[in-house]
């Protein structure tokens, strides 16, 4: 029975698409020079790097992985 696996896939896809704009907004807030942030410099750098990695992973999943799973851009993975 694949209902549990299918529910995990659907939940993961919904969360990935829902958090994509949140990652972009967080990166904008962290990089904005006029905002007053009371964060330690090393923690601020860690947050920026983590947000960029999450944003890249989300974009990769939304623009490459999900379309290829549905048959679009399948030739990209054959090469």
C-alpha positions in Angstrom: 0.0 0.0 0.0 1.6 3.3 -1.2 -0.8 5.7 0.5 1.7 6.6 3.3 4.5 7.2 0.8 2.2 9.2 -1.5 1.0 11.3 1.5 4.6 12.1 2.4 5.4 13.1 -1.2 2.3 15.4 -1.4 3.1 16.9 2.0 6.7 17.5 1.0 5.7 19.1 -2.3 3.2 21.4 -0.6 5.7 22.5 2.1 8.4 23.1 -0.6 6.2 25.4 -2.7 4.8 27.1 0.4 8.2 27.9 1.9 9.8 29.1 -1.3 8.5 32.7 -1.0 9.3 32.6 2.7 13.0 31.9 2.0 13.1 34.7 -0.5 11.5 37.1 2.0 13.9 36.0 4.8 16.9 36.6 2.5 15.6 40.0 1.6 15.1 40.9 5.3 18.6 39.6 6.2 20.3 41.5 3.4 18.5 44.8 3.8 21.0 47.4 5.0 18.6 49.7 6.8 17.0 47.1 9.1 18.0 47.1 12.7 19.1 43.6 13.5 20.2 42.8 17.0 22.0 39.6 15.9 25.6 38.6 16.4 27.6 38.9 13.3 28.5 35.2 13.1 24.9 34.2 13.6 23.8 36.7 11.0 26.2 35.2 8.5 25.0 31.7 9.4 21.4 32.7 8.8 22.2 34.2 5.4 24.2 31.1 4.3 21.5 28.8 5.5 18.8 30.8 3.8 20.7 30.8 0.5 21.2 27.0 0.7 17.5 26.5 1.4 16.5 28.8 -1.4 18.7 27.0 -3.9 17.4 23.6 -2.8 13.8 24.8 -3.1 14.4 26.3 -6.5 16.2 23.1 -7.7 13.3 21.0 -6.4 10.6 23.3 -7.9 12.2 24.0 -11.2 14.1 20.7 -12.0 13.1 17.8 -9.8 9.4 18.2 -9.8 9.0 18.9 -13.6 11.2 15.9 -14.4 9.2 13.6 -12.2 6.1 14.5 -14.2 7.8 14.0 -17.5 8.9 17.5 -18.4 12.6 18.0 -18.9 13.2 14.3 -18.8 15.9 14.5 -21.4 17.9 16.6 -19.0 18.3 13.5 -16.7 18.9 11.1 -19.6 22.1 13.0 -20.6 
